[in-house]
């Protein structure tokens, strides 16, 4: 009887997950509570379902979403990349956080280095922060003196970020003290680049609206190029990174006129 109950429970779980996949394909990402209500289960039950082998589903920032991106794109690149070069990203993020002052209005980009910046911010700073990524918004939402402005639009699972004309219009109307921008590659001639084309206009609007634009990358990005270029080196006041393991790429950036701020120096 116990074995039969277990099999029945597993069948119900599988049915819920398939129904959830169908809902997400129709509606896009859903809040965990809304998804649970639509399936007539508790949020605890749905969390437990999602912790088991899944049908291409992810739980991020209190939202349930499909992991797959556009055709041909590797599933959920953010999840794959977040542990890559983690120590270097932490160094760069902590150094960037030291540049933030009480009362600043910030733009904080998507990616896997900028979360370390948010985590290193002095807790009691009064800040206004624009962001367009769920992982960044989730971290900022726990800061009592931070006014969070989450820029919405079409959700892109590969970078857990949003993009729309409304995002761009909002950024262009804003006056930002410091824009902390991420990149997948930083090269002397090509400048800063990223893997996802939808991020390009958002990054460019933030840079254009900011008094100071600061590129925050780990040293593995130095000398690399990604498909979508978004800014020349001259667009940035400085490049914040960890001490590079390969000196040649950093030297090439300096010769091209970039200022490198090395964490720990």
Order of alpha helices (4+ residues) and beta strands (2+ residues): alpha-beta-alpha-alpha-beta-beta-alpha-alpha-beta-alpha-beta-alpha-beta-beta-beta-alpha-beta-beta-beta-alpha-beta-beta-beta-alpha-beta
